[in-house]
Amino acid sequence: MTRQIAPLLASARSGDWNPLVLTALETESRHWTDAAACSGRATEDFFPAGDAFDRNPTVVKSRAEEAGNSLQRSLNTCARCPLATQARCLVEALEQEAEYGVRAGLLASEREDLHMGWKRRVRDRAVTNALNGVSSALSQAEFKEAISRFARSQGAHDAERTARGLGITRSYLLQLVRNERKKFENLASEHTAA
């Protein structure tokens, strides 16, 4: 990991993904990899043996060193990329659920917590769009948040429109909302009983 991306990672690990995502958007949209320092390099250097989400990064690094893998050279290559390129590389690795390889100067084993946080993140705009009938790809957390907001909205959102935005039928939406409201009621009764 490079010092320049460290503040973006700290922010993401605390749940604020905006600095990382906004920095990633500063790259040229289509051909950003052409300007990456790793462009044209041997890809095997960026895939140390034994690196995966559930591995210990220290062990992976020492084994790569013992095997003569030029892991440090790969990490130094990443450090030469501009911050926006590093951020874009990381965001794409998270979006693609890349479980192997060095991305943005991080081993896969060093990205595992970021990957889990990425899957749990909720983009407010995506949820609002779904509630307003605009269909887009939602994470599981975003889908659940849209159902929860709809259930709490007291009729502020149109069921047909929201169902369309979520890509489900109106009857299934209403079933999910009933289930969500039961959860609210159970939590409320547990709270008053305590």
N, C-alpha and C positions, 0 to 999 in steps of 0.2 A: 504494500500500500504506500502511496506517495503522500508526502505531507500536504500537498495542495488539495487532495481529495478528502483528507481526513475530516475536515469540518462538515462536509456534505454527508459523509458516512455517519458521523455522530448525530447529526440532525435526523437522518433517516432512521437510525436505531432508536431514537427517542420518539419516533412516530410522525415526524414532519418530513414528508417526502418532497415537498415543493422545491427546496434548494437544489436537490439532485436532479429532479425532472426538468426544472427550468434551465439549469446549466446544460443539461443534455440537449435541450431544444436549440441551443446556440450553434450547434454543428450544422453543416450543410446537410439537408435532409436525405438526399438519395445516396450520395457517394462519399459519405463521411469516412468510410473505411480506407478509401484511397489515400487519405492524408494521415492515417494512423501510422505510428512508427513501426508497427509490426507488419505493415503491408509488404508483401513480397518475401517475408522471412519464412524459414522452415517452421511449419506449424507444430511438429512434434516437440519442439522446445517449449511450447506453451501447454503441453499436456503431460505433466510429470506422472510417472507410474504410481498408482495407489491413491491418487487424489480424487476425492469424492466428498459429498456433503457430510457423511458420518465419520470422517477421518480427522485425526489430530494434525493440524497444520505443521506443527514443529516436527513431527515424525515424518510427514511427507517431504518437508524441506531437507531433513538430514538424509533420508533415503535417496532423494534425487541427487544430493551431493555425492553420496557414496557410489551411486551408479554412474557418475560422470555426466549427469544431465546438466545442461547449462541453464538451470532454473534462475539463478541470480541474473544472468544475462537477459533472460526474458523479462524479469521484474524491472530491470534497468531500462529495457526497451519501453515498457509501459510508462515509466516515469518521464520519458522524453515526450510523450503525447501532451498536447494542450489539455487543460482541465476539462473543457467542454467535450473533447473526444473521449477522455477517460470516463466522464459521467455517462455519455451516450453508450459506450461499450458496456458499462455496468448495467444501465437500464435495460438494454437489449438482452443481456445475459439473464436478468431477472424476469423479463417478459417471456423469454424463450425457455425458462426453467433450465438453464444450462447447468448441469450437475458436474461437469468436468471442465478442466482447463483454467488457465490464467486469463482473467478478464479484468481490465482496469487496475492491474497490479495486484489483484487478489486471487489466491487459490480458490478453488471451489469450496474447500473446507473452511475457508475464511468468509465465504459469502453465505453460508447456510442460514445464519440468523437473519441476514438481510432478505434472503429468499422467503423465509417464513413470514417476516413482517410485510413484504410486498404482497403476499397472498392475502393477508388480513387487512390491508389498507382499504380505505373507503374514499373514493373520489366523490365529493359532494355534488359536483356538476353532473356526473354520470347518474347518480341516484335521482337528482332533481329532474334530469331529462327523462328518465324512465317513468317517473311519476306523471310527467306531462305528455307521455305517449311517444317519446322519441326512443326508438330502439337502438341499442348499442351493446357491445360486449360488456358484460358485467362480471366482476369476480363474485364468488360465492358470498363473500362478506357484503358486497354492494347489493346483491339481490336480497339478502336478509335485511339489510338496512332499509331498502325500499319498502319491503313488506311491513317492517316495523313502523316506519314513518306513515305509511298509508293507514295502518291500524290506529295510530294516534291522531290522525288528521281530522277526525270527526266530520267526514264528508267533504273536506276541502278539495279532494281530488276525485276526478271522474273514474269510476271503476273500469269502464270499457277502455278508456284511454290508457290508464295505468297498465292494464292487462296487456294491451298492445305493446307498450314500451318495454314490458318485461318478457314479452314473447310467450305468454301463457293465455289460457282462456279466462274469461271473466269468472266463471264458476270456480275454477281452481284458485284464482286470486282470492275470492271471497272465502274459500275454505282455509287458505293459508292465513287470512286475516282473522278468522274465528279462532284458529289455533293460537295465533299471536295474542289475541285479546284474553284468551284463557290463561296464558302464561302471565300476563299483566295482573289478572285477577288473583291468581295463585300467589304471586309475589306480594301483592298488596295484603292479602289475608294473612300470609306468613308474617309480614311486617307488623300488622296490628296485633297479632297473637303474641308476638315477642315482647 
